[in-house]
Amino acid sequence: MRNTRNMKTKTSQAKDDDMRPEYDFTGGVRGKYARELRENGYTIRVYNADGTFTETHVLGEKTVVLAPDVSEYFPDSQAVNHALRTLLSLVPEKRKAVARKGRGIRDRREASKSRAKA
């Protein structure tokens, strides 16, 4: 039978041997920027030996891509946001109806639970 305690010690010592002494991650926080990168996206840049590089843009969950014909009318995100806010102000009844509909589902579930108890 093997001693698992010795195996863990050997493994952790091997990791420490690979790590340079100037690297210190004791105050590090795992996943500190994960949410921001996932939501907003990021760029991966790979440098080649000849001095050139290739870039890949990973779009975030909150990223919206406009079609080329639509983007001609909006020079930046501020213009898009302004147009969308203007559009939303024209349809306030729709937003209220959606909010009421969501509450109605919850109220129906609670009512059916109370009927089941009775």
Secondary structure as UniProt FT lines:
FT   HELIX           4..18
FT   TURN            21..22
FT   TURN            26..27
FT   TURN            30..33
FT   HELIX           34..40
FT   STRAND          41..47
FT   TURN            49..50
FT   STRAND          53..59
FT   TURN            61..62
FT   HELIX           68..71
FT   TURN            72..73
FT   HELIX           77..90
FT   HELIX           92..117
//
